[in-house]
Amino acid sequence: MAKGNIPADFDFENLPNYNAVLEKLNKRKDPKHLIMGNGFSMAYDHKIFSYNALYDFIEKLEDPILSKLFKVINTKNFELVMQQLDYFIVIAEAFDTDKKLTQKLKGANSKLRSSLIDAITDLHPEHVFEIAEEKSEKCAAFLNEFLEKDGKVFTTNYDLLMYWVLMRNNATKGIDGFGKEVLNPQGVKRGAEPELSDLYWGKNKDDQTVFFVHGTLPIFDTGIEIIKEVYDSEHYLLQNVKERLDKKEYPIFVTAGNGEEKLKHIMHNRYLSFCYEELTKIEGSLISFGFNFGSYDEHIIDAINKAAKQGGTPKDGRRLWSVYIGVYSKQDLDHIKEIQEKFKCKVNVYNARTAPIWN
């Protein structure tokens, strides 16, 4: 297919399957990369990771302002609600003379963001071993197809699924940039047992291959360091995350509405901005799975276009040449046809239903 030119009459039934895409790309010398959205988590369990599940959780909070907002905007899409809230606040700041409405809206905005984190945490599987071993191994093989061939994996998901899979299957190429520091180097030289710090981000970022572009549950910004919560001898990882939430410590999460607001949030955090910048530097080809490139994802399309315009020539291949977008339905395919001109690289599509993620 020519760049930006998926034929209007191209039918969903004629889409190539995932293995055909891999076979084609593996014949090339260029690296291939992966970007995943919520479809990755929904493919594991849509009852937990769908918008409906999150909406139902927050509805049970019985917060009057949040309930009114969802009814007025008439959607269960959190990104749309947050985007509309941002608009409401701007309008209220201009016309609300006594600022009472503005404060209510800002309070609702804050409540919705924190409630979203609480919902994801409470609905989440409790620990890594709740994922069946065969599913975990299958997913690890899917991810390692990229990681073990000099590719990078980007995700906009907040949950622990990918992290769990990589850790459980000892995916040595899945490097998230975190590491521990030895706190007593002089003592170690004299034969003492090393005392290790928390997991800090930065020490291994030059080798990083896994990027949580919108943040994730176990990563926190202390204001000085970016740290990652870990298992300990007494608690599962998610239990430790919940303890931090109870203390009003919140993980790094990009929950703003539209792409512009998301990008602002990203650029104000050094971990997120690093992940985003790495996406703008990829070369070769990018495969997407469970990522619909909707109106809230313009910043991701911008990053892809920066990668596509790095320079280079067809001989050296030092730029992103193509994107392969996984679609689940005719509606998804029609959407990609409508937006394909936004991309500055060759646009291809494949049948996402054929990708062996969990089965």
C-alpha positions, 0 to 999 in steps of 0.5 A, spaced: 500 500 500 502 506 498 503 511 503 497 514 506 493 511 500 489 505 503 484 504 498 477 506 499 474 499 497 479 495 501 475 490 505 476 488 512 476 481 510 482 482 505 487 484 511 493 480 512 494 477 518 499 478 524 504 473 522 504 475 514 506 482 517 512 479 521 514 475 516 515 481 511 518 485 516 523 480 519 526 479 512 528 486 512 534 489 516 531 494 519 528 494 527 521 493 528 518 496 534 511 495 538 506 500 541 500 498 545 494 501 547 488 498 552 486 493 547 492 489 549 489 489 556 482 488 554 484 482 550 486 479 557 480 481 560 475 486 557 471 485 564 476 488 568 480 493 563 474 496 559 471 503 560 464 500 562 468 496 568 471 503 570 465 507 569 461 502 573 466 502 579 466 510 579 458 510 579 458 506 585 462 512 589 455 516 588 459 522 587 454 527 585 458 532 581 461 526 577 454 523 576 452 529 573 458 530 569 457 523 566 450 524 565 451 531 561 456 529 557 453 522 556 459 517 555 463 512 559 469 514 555 473 517 561 478 521 556 472 525 553 469 527 560 476 529 562 477 533 555 470 536 556 471 538 564 477 542 561 473 546 557 468 547 562 473 550 567 476 554 562 469 557 561 467 557 568 474 561 569 472 566 564 464 567 567 464 565 574 464 571 578 464 568 585 468 562 583 464 557 586 462 553 580 470 553 578 472 550 584 467 545 584 469 543 577 476 543 579 474 539 585 471 534 580 477 534 575 481 532 581 476 527 584 475 523 577 483 523 576 484 520 583 478 515 582 480 513 575 487 510 579 483 507 584 478 504 580 484 501 576 488 499 582 481 495 585 479 492 579 486 489 577 488 482 578 491 481 585 498 478 583 502 476 577 500 468 578 493 470 577 495 470 570 495 463 567 502 460 566 500 458 558 497 465 557 504 469 560 508 465 556 504 466 550 504 474 551 512 473 553 513 470 546 509 476 543 513 481 546 520 478 545 519 478 538 521 485 538 525 485 544 530 480 542 531 483 535 533 490 537 526 493 537 523 497 543 516 496 546 511 502 548 505 502 551 500 507 554 497 502 559 497 503 566 496 496 569 501 491 571 500 486 565 506 487 561 510 488 567 508 482 570 509 478 564 516 480 562 518 479 570 515 472 570 518 470 564 525 473 565 525 477 559 532 479 560 531 484 554 525 487 557 529 493 560 525 499 563 531 503 566 530 502 573 536 499 577 538 499 585 544 503 587 549 500 592 549 504 599 555 502 602 560 501 597 566 502 602 563 497 606 562 492 600 570 493 598 571 490 606 567 484 605 560 487 607 554 485 604 551 490 600 545 495 602 541 496 596 537 503 595 530 503 592 529 502 585 531 508 581 530 510 574 536 513 570 541 508 571 539 504 566 536 508 561 541 508 556 539 501 555 532 502 556 527 498 551 520 498 555 517 505 555 510 506 559 509 513 555 503 515 560 506 512 566 504 506 570 501 503 577 508 502 580 512 508 578 512 514 582 515 521 582 518 523 589 520 530 586 527 528 587 527 521 584 523 517 579 522 510 583 519 503 582 515 500 587 517 492 588 515 486 591 517 485 598 517 479 603 510 481 606 506 484 600 505 483 593 506 489 588 499 491 588 498 491 595 504 496 596 502 500 591 495 501 594 499 502 601 502 508 597 495 510 595 492 510 602 497 515 603 495 520 598 501 518 594 499 517 586 503 514 581 505 517 574 499 517 570 497 521 564 490 522 565 489 529 561 483 529 556 486 531 549 493 530 546 495 537 547 494 536 554 497 529 555 503 532 551 503 538 556 503 533 562 508 528 559 513 534 558 513 536 565 515 529 567 522 527 566 521 520 566 515 521 561 518 526 556 524 521 556 519 515 554 516 520 549 522 522 546 525 515 545 518 514 541 520 520 536 527 516 535 525 509 532 527 507 526 525 501 521 517 499 522 512 500 528 507 495 529 501 497 533 496 493 537 490 495 541 491 502 539 486 506 535 489 512 534 483 516 536 482 524 537 486 523 544 492 520 541 494 526 536 501 526 540 502 519 539 501 521 531 506 527 532 511 522 535 511 517 529 511 523 524 517 526 528 521 519 527 519 519 520 522 525 518 529 524 522 532 525 516 536 519 513 536 516 506 533 509 503 540 506 503 541 508 511 534 506 513 535 511 519 528 513 520 521 510 521 519 508 514 512 504 516 507 503 521 502 497 521 496 498 525 492 493 527 484 493 526 479 489 530 473 491 525 470 494 519 469 500 523 476 500 525 479 500 518 474 505 516 477 510 521 484 508 519 482 510 512 480 517 514 486 519 518 491 516 514 493 522 511 496 524 518 501 520 518 508 522 514 510 514 513 507 509 509 501 506 513 499 499 513 493 495 516 493 488 519 487 484 522 489 484 530 484 478 531 490 474 529 495 477 533 497 471 538 497 475 545 494 471 550 492 465 546 
